[in-house]
Amino acid sequence: MKIRSPNKFKDTDSFRARWKEIDGRLDLDDEVESPGPLGSALEKGGWSLSNRFAVQPMEGWDAHADGTPSEETFRRWRRFGESGAALIWGGEAFAVVEDGRANPNQLFHRDSDQSCRTLESLRQAITAGHDAIGNEAPTASVVGLQLTHSGRWSRPTAAGPSPRIAFQHPVLDERVSATSEQLLDDGELELIAERYIEAAVCAQKAGFDFVDIKACHGYLLHELLSARTRPGRYGGDLEGRSRLLREVIAAVRSAAPGLGVAVRLSVTDVIPFKKSQQGEGEPDWPEGEPYPHGFGLDPADPQNPSWSEPMQLITMLQDVGIEWLNLTIGSPYWCPHRQRPAQYPPSDGYPPPEDPLVGVAAHLQAARAVRQSFPQLGLVGTGWTYLQEWLPAVAQHEIRNGFQDVIGLGRSMLSYPELPRDIIHGRAMPKKLVCRTFSDCTTAPRNGLLSGCFPLDDHYKSHPAAAELKSAKARARKGNAR
């Protein structure tokens, strides 16, 4: 399949034609205004924002082994502040226990005193970033911390996966060598919940405005949403499958009154994909066979979303006080082409089996579906990076029409943190900084290196890890050619 990158469309009409070919309900604005809708203020769900951009939480691979930030970590956080985005959603995936890390260099909660000091230093890095940009800093900003347990995808040491699973999965178990011995029992889940509460209290003491109770991408609290085969209080029907998430939210509210609580939610799933023997991406599930192991998809027709349970869950989350959601879909572990649309796969991945714009469209339509049912809920949308130069025009269209409230930016912040400020102030986007989804920020961690934009960020171009990454990619190419 030949993919035409968004930057190859030279005018609005040609891009619009392709955009509508993918989904006739989509559109973009002809002119991007300054400051325009993307630079407009918002008061919603208890938050005051001076613009409509958010920095998405990302899983860092550059902390020290003891879970404390390195200078590389601080640099990323300062750059989050320098972005000018009014919302820093979660900043980083902060594991609530050491063995719940997704990699050996992820920040994690230790004893309360050390964690509080760590989090205070990270919060100060955001402030330093604001100070560095002076009058272009957001006049009203909200900063959060994402709390996570990686569950099935835990890899706290370089030795390999150390999965802790919510239920046994017929495809994903094999990918991480999980057996029934790695099943978390109810008591273990409740102990993990206590660590969420401890970490949230530390976040409040450190000056964070809110915590994000992460329920996305196949990590523990999201995997539980699919645990139909799990017996006991935390499985079975949606009431049981969502119980731990709701209990954690309620307990954090009780232990840290005044601290905001929000959720990043994979609102719909995709069946697992794999690399075929020909090196292509293909479903890792028999065609026509029901798939009961996902959340927010139709078990009888698992190629398509089913919105019934996600809308029920969101109503439950509102009942425990959630007023903001950050929406995403799928998982980078089993359907990266849809969760993180990109033209170029990481070295161990598969080429996109669809135009990545299809994935972008799926993210936008997920936000629209939630907006239609919950007009008062604060919504942050995802999936924007692949649009490249067309991001501002499409984002302005979605914000202007009220389809979502805030544009969430992830990978693009690694190469080009100034993007929100440049759009708001009407400046051109430098082509040499715009993320082209080369996926080196994923390939590097898959090879035990820190995550960063090696092709476009001078800091990483000259980093010692750059040579190691080059060698790792060469080895992967040689292996794929065999």
N, C-alpha and C positions, 0 to 999 in steps of 0.2 A: 504494500500500500504506500503510495506517494503522499507525503504530508507537506502541505504548504504552510510554512511558518507564518504567524501573524505579521511579522515585520516585512514580509514579502508583498503584502497588500499596500499599494501605494496611495490609495485614496479611500475616503469614507464609503463611497458607493460600492466599491468592489468588496471591501470587508463586510459591509452590511449584507450584500448578496450571499456571501458564504455563511455568515452568522444566521441569517434567516433560513438558509438551506438546511442548517443543522436543526433549528427549531424556529418555526414561524412566529412564536410568541416573543422572541427576543429582538432587541434593537439596541441602538447606541445614539448618543447625541451628536449632532453635526459639529458643534463648537463646544469646547470646554471653557467654562467661565472661571474667572478669578475674582474673588475667592469662590463664588458660586456655591452650589449645593454641597460640594465636598468640603468647603471651608465654613459651612454654616454651623452654628451652635445647636446643642440639643440638651434638653432637660427631660430625663426619662428614667423611670425606675429608681429614683433616688440618686442618679448620677448627673453631674453637670459636665458636658463635653464642649470644647470650643471648636472642634472640627470633627469630621466623620472618618478618621483613620485610626486603625488599631494595629499595634505590633502583635503578631500572634506568638503564643508560647512555642518555643522550640526546645528539643531535647539536646542539651549541651554534651559535648564529648571532650571538654577541656578543663574540667575541675581536677583538683588533686585527688589522689586515691582515698583520702580520708573524708571526701565529700565537701571540702572547702573550695572556694573559688580561686582560680589561678588568675594571672594578669590577662590571659586570653579571655577568660570569662568576664572580667571587669570591662575589657575593651568592648565586647559585644553589648553589655548592658549600657555603657556610656553611649554607644551608637544608637541604641533604642531611644535614649533620651534625646539625642541629636536629631532623630527623625522628625520631631515636631508633632508626631501622632498624639492626639489627646487621650487615647486609651492605650495603656500597655496591658494587654490581656495576659496575665499570668507570667509574663517575662520569660519563664523557663519552666520545664517540667522538673519539679522538686520532689524526689522520691521520699515517701514518708517512713520507709525503713530501708536499711542497707541492702537486704537481699531482694528488695523490690525495684532495684535499679535496672534500667534497660541496657546499661553499659557500665564498664568499670570506672568511667570518669564522669559520672553524673552526680550532680548535687544531691545530697540526701540528708534527712533529719537524723541527728544524733541525740545527745542530751540537750535539754532545752537551752542551757546557757550558751553552748557553742552555736546551736542553730540560730538563736536570736541574734548573736553577733554577726554570723554569716549573712543573715537576711538583712540586717541593718546596713551592712556594707554594700550589698547589692542595691538596696533602695537608694542609698547615697549616690551610687553610680548613675542612676537615672537622673537624679537632681544635678549632678555634675554635667551630664549631657544637656540638660535644659539650660544650665548656666552658660555653656559654650556657645549656644546659638542666640543668646540675648533676646532681643525683641521678637524673634520668630518662634520662641518657645510657646507652647500652648498656654493660654491664660487660664484655662480650666482643664485639668487633667485628672485621670483616675488610673491608679497603678495597682495591679494585682499580682498574685503568685499562684501558679498552677501546682496543685498537689496531686500526686500520682502514685500508683503501685502498678508495676508492669505486668504482674500476673504471669500469664503464659509466656510472655516475651521478656521475662527477667533474664538478665545476663550480667550479674554483678561482678564477675571476674573474667579474666581473659581465657579461662579454661573452656568456656563454652556456655551454652544455654543452661539455666537452672530454673526451669519452668515451675510455676505454682498455678494450677489451673482451677477453674470454676466447674468445669464439666469435661467429659471426654468427647473429643471431636474426631470424626472418622478420617479427616484429611490433615488437620493442623497438628494433631498429636505427633505424627511422624516427623513433621518439620522441625520440632524441637525435642524429639525423643522423650515425649511425655508419656507417663503411664499412670495407672490409678494411684500409685504411691505419691504422685505430686498433687493429688486433689486436696484442696484446702477444706478442712471441715468447718462447721459453723463457728466453733470456738476460735479457730485461727482467724477467720474473717472478722470476728468481733474484736480480737486483739489488734488487728490491722486498723480497724475503725478508730480505736483509741489513739493510734499514732497520727491519724489524720487530725484529730482534735488537738493533740499537742502541737503539731506543726502549725495549725491555724492560729493558735494562741500566740506562738512565736511570731508569726507574720504580722499579727495585729500590734504586738509590742514593737516590732521593727518599723512600723509606720506604713504598712501596706493598707490600701483602702478596701481590698476584698481578696478572697481566695476563690480559685476555680477548682471545683471538685471534678476532676477529669473523668469523663465517661465516654471515651471515644477510642477509635482505632484499634480495638481488640484488647486494650489493657483491662485490668481486673474489673473495674466497675462497669465497663462496657460489656465485657464478656458475660458477666452475670445476667445482662439483659437478654441473652440468648440461651440461658441455662434451663431450657424446658425439661430436660431429662434429669436435672438435679433434684434429689429428694430434700425434704425439710423446708425450713423457713425461707431460704434464699434461692429457691428454684420453683419450677412448676409454672404457675400462672404469672401474669405480669405483676400482680400485687407482690408475690414472693420474689420474683426476679429483680424488681426495683427496690426491694426493702432496704438492702444495705446502703444504697445510694441515698435514699430518703432519710434513713437513720443518721448517716454521717452529716447530712445537711442540718438536720434538726439539732444534733448534738453540738456542732460547731456554733450554731446560732446561740445556743444556751451557754456554752463555755466562753464565747467571745462576743458578748453583746455589743452591737454597733459596728462590727466587722461585716462588710458586704460578703455575700455568698452567691456565686454564679456557677454555671455548668457549661463546659465544652462538650457537646454531644454529637456522636455519630448518629444522625437522625435516620439514616437508611444505610443498608449494607449492600454488598455485592458478593456473589459466590466466589470462592477461591479460584485464582488463576495460577498458572505455572508456565515455565518455559518448556515448549515442546522439543522433541528430538531435532526438529528443524530449526530450533532457536527462536521460535515465535511464541507470542503470548496466547494461551488458550485456556478455557475453563478446566479446572481440575475437579469436575463433577460430571457424572453421566448426563448427557442430554435427555431431557424429558423426565428425569427422576426428581421427585419432590426434595426440597432442601429445607429441613426444619431447624437449621442451626444458626440462622442469622436473625438480626433485629431490623425491622422496618423494610422487609421485602416479602414478597408473596411466596410462601413455601411451595405452592403448586406451580408457580411461574417465576423462579428466582432471578430471572434477568431483569425484573421490574420492581420498582418500589411498591410497598403497601403502606399507606399512611395511617392505618387504624391504630396500631399499637403506639407508634411515636406520638400521635396526638393525645392518646390516653395518658401516656407517660408525662407529657408536658403539662397536662392538667394536674396530675399528681404533684409535679414539681412546683407548680404555682401554689398548690395547697400548702406546701412547706416553705413558701416565701420566696421562691425563685422569680426574679423579675428580668433577668438577662440570660440569654443563651448565646453561645458561640457555636454555630452550626457547621458540621463537616459530614462527610460520607465515607463509608468504607474503611480501609486500613492500608497502610504502607506495606504491611507484611504479606498480604494475600491479593490485593488488587490495586497496586500502586498507580497504574495507569488512570484509574478513576479517582482515587483519593488525592493524588498529587499530579495532575496532568502535566506531562513533559514530553518533549520531542525525543530526548535522548535518555535511555535507561541507565541506571547505575551498572557497574561492571558485572554484577551478579544477577541483573534483572533481565527482562524481556522487552523487545521493542513494543511500542504501543499498538494494541490490536485495533485501535480506532483513532480517528483524528482527535488529538488532545482537546480540541475545542468542544468535543462531545462531553468530555469530563467537566470542563468549565461550565457548560450549559447545565449539566446535572446538578452541580453545586448551586447555581443560581435558582434553578427550579425548586430545589429543596427549600431554600429560603423563602421563595414565593409561596410554597405550600403551607409552611408554618405561619407566615404572615397572614394569609387568608383566614386561618382559623384563630390566630391570636394577635389581633391588630395592636394591642396595648403592650405586648411583650417587647423588650429591647432585644434586637437581633444583630449579631455580628456575622457577616458572610465570609466564606472561604473560597479558595480555588481561583484566585485572581492572577497569580504571577504569570501564567502562560500567555495571557493576553498581550503582554509586552507593551508596545507603544499604544495599543488600543485600550489599555486598562483605564485611563482617565475617562474616555468617552463612554465606555460601557458602565463604569462605576457611577458616573454622574447620572446616567439614565436610570439605574436601579435606585439610587438614593432619591433623586427628584420625584420618582413615582412611588416612593414609600415601600419598595419591595424588601428592603432591609434598612437598618439604621446606620451601620458602621461597616467600612471596608477593612477586612482583616488581611494583613500582609505578612507572609512568612519568609520564604527563601529570598525574596527580592530585597529584604532588609539586610541580608548578608553582603550583597554586592553594592547596594544603593540605598542606604538608610535615609538619604535626603529626599527620597521620592515624594513623601507626603508634602513636605515644605515646598518643593518645586512645583507641584501641581497646584497647590493652594495659591501660590504667588505668581502663577502664570509663566513659569520658566520652562524652557524646553528640557526634555529628558535626554541627558547625554547618552548617546547610543552605546558608548563603551562601558557604561555601568548597568544597563538594563539586563536583568537576568534572562538568559536564553535557555534555561532549563537543561544545562549540560549534565546535571546530576552529580557533579564532583562532590558537592556538599553531602551526598549520600554515599558515594563510592568510597570516600576517605574513611568515614566511620566503619563501613563494612570491612575495611582492612586494618582496623585498630588505630586509625589516625583521627586527629581532631577534625571537626566539621567546620568548613568555611568555604568561601567562594574563591577557589584557587585560580580560575580563569580570569576573573575580573578585578579582584581586590588586591592591590599591590602588596598589602601586608601578608597575604597568604601566598602570592606568587613567589615571594622571596623567603618564605618560611622553610625551615629544614624538612618539614613534612611534604613539601611539594615534590621533591625528588623521589621520596618513597611512594607517593601517590602515582607518579609517572611510571615507576617500575611495576606497581601493582596493576595498573591499567594495561601495561604491555603484556604482563603474564596472563591477564584475563583474555586479551585479544588472541594470544597464542593458543590458549585453551579452547576458546570458541571456534578457532579455525580448524581444530582437529576433527 
